Amino acid sequence: MHANPLDAYETAGKSSRSSRELEATALFKAARQLQDCIANWNATDLRARLSAALNYNQRLWTFFQAELSEPGSVLPAELRAKLLSLSVFVDRRTFELMAKPDPAKLNSLIEINRQVAAGLSQPPTPAGGA
């Protein structure tokens, strides 16, 4: 298991899967790690597990921020802006959770990851919107 999502991403990138599939897989993995923390909230190792899950998720979203900020991004400007806004929320919520863990606040991160991953799992629409 890769501790760094970028390492996992690069390793997986050597396969024939598209970058959209890789990004979706990484987001689903992050959501599962966060969900596992909720499911095991009273575990003695919660702090370590939560820290690892939050760090993985944050590094993943930092990677997305960097990609979305690139001038050559192929995504429409409005979509990039929305995703960057989500990434700011993810950062803010992550820092809140690091300071004061709350299982209810993890749900928003899980849902964001699942929704974005589900969108990435859909076939891309043709340029004409057909």
C-alpha positions in Angstrom: 0.0 0.0 0.0 1.3 3.4 -0.9 1.4 6.0 1.8 1.6 8.8 -0.7 -1.3 9.1 -3.1 1.0 10.6 -5.7 3.2 7.5 -5.6 0.2 5.3 -6.0 -1.0 7.5 -8.9 2.3 7.3 -10.7 2.6 3.6 -10.2 -0.9 3.0 -11.4 -0.2 5.4 -14.3 2.0 2.8 -15.8 -1.0 0.6 -16.5 -3.4 1.2 -19.4 -6.1 2.9 -17.3 -7.0 6.5 -18.0 -6.1 9.3 -15.7 -9.8 9.7 -15.0 -10.1 6.1 -13.8 -7.0 6.6 -11.6 -8.3 9.7 -10.1 -11.6 8.1 -9.4 -9.9 5.1 -7.8 -7.8 7.3 -5.6 -10.9 9.3 -4.4 -12.9 6.1 -3.7 -9.9 4.8 -1.7 -9.7 8.0 0.3 -13.4 7.9 1.0 -13.1 4.2 2.2 -10.3 5.2 4.5 -12.3 8.0 6.0 -15.4 5.8 6.3 -13.4 3.2 8.1 -12.4 5.8 10.7 -16.1 6.5 11.3 -16.9 2.8 11.5 -14.1 2.3 14.1 -14.4 5.6 15.9 -13.8 4.0 19.3 -10.7 2.1 18.3 -7.6 2.6 20.3 -5.6 3.5 17.2 -8.2 6.0 15.9 -5.9 9.0 16.0 -3.2 7.3 13.9 -5.8 6.0 11.4 -7.6 9.3 11.2 -4.4 11.1 10.7 -3.3 8.8 7.9 -6.7 9.0 6.2 -6.8 12.8 6.4 -3.2 13.1 5.2 -3.9 10.8 2.2 -7.0 12.7 1.3 -5.3 16.1 1.7 -2.3 15.1 -0.5 -4.7 13.8 -3.1 -6.6 17.1 -3.2 -3.4 19.1 -3.2 -2.4 17.2 -6.3 -5.8 18.1 -7.9 -5.3 21.7 -6.9 -2.0 21.8 -8.7 -3.4 20.1 -11.8 -6.4 22.4 -11.9 -4.2 25.5 -11.5 -2.1 24.6 -14.6 -2.7 27.1 -17.4 -2.9 24.2 -19.9 -5.8 22.5 -18.1 -8.3 21.0 -20.6 -11.2 21.4 -18.2 -13.6 24.3 -18.7 -12.9 27.3 -16.5 -16.2 27.0 -14.6 -15.6 23.4 -13.7 -12.0 24.2 -12.7 -13.3 27.0 -10.4 -15.9 24.7 -8.8 -13.3 22.0 -8.2 -10.8 24.4 -6.8 -13.5 25.8 -4.5 -14.2 22.2 -3.3 -10.5 21.7 -2.7 -10.5 24.8 -0.5 -13.4 23.4 1.5 -11.5 20.0 1.8 -8.5 21.8 3.1 -10.5 23.8 5.7 -12.5 20.7 6.8 -9.3 18.6 7.1 -7.6 21.1 9.4 -10.8 21.3 11.5 -10.8 17.5 11.8 -7.1 17.4 12.7 -7.7 19.9 15.5 -11.0 18.5 16.7 -12.0 15.0 15.4 -15.7 14.7 14.8 -17.2 11.7 12.9 -20.1 13.8 11.6 -17.7 16.2 9.9 -16.0 13.4 8.0 -19.2 12.7 6.1 -18.8 15.8 4.0 -15.3 14.7 2.8 -16.5 11.2 2.1 -19.5 12.5 0.1 -17.3 14.9 -1.9 -14.8 12.2 -2.7 -17.5 9.8 -3.8 -19.4 12.3 -5.9 -16.3 13.5 -7.7 -15.1 9.9 -8.2 -18.5 9.0 -9.6 -18.3 11.9 -12.0 -14.9 10.8 -13.1 -16.1 7.2 -13.6 -18.7 8.4 -16.2 -17.6 8.4 -19.8 -16.5 11.9 -20.9 -19.1 13.8 -22.9 -18.1 14.8 -26.4 -17.0 18.4 -26.9 -20.4 19.4 -28.4 -22.3 18.4 -25.3 -24.0 15.5 -27.1 
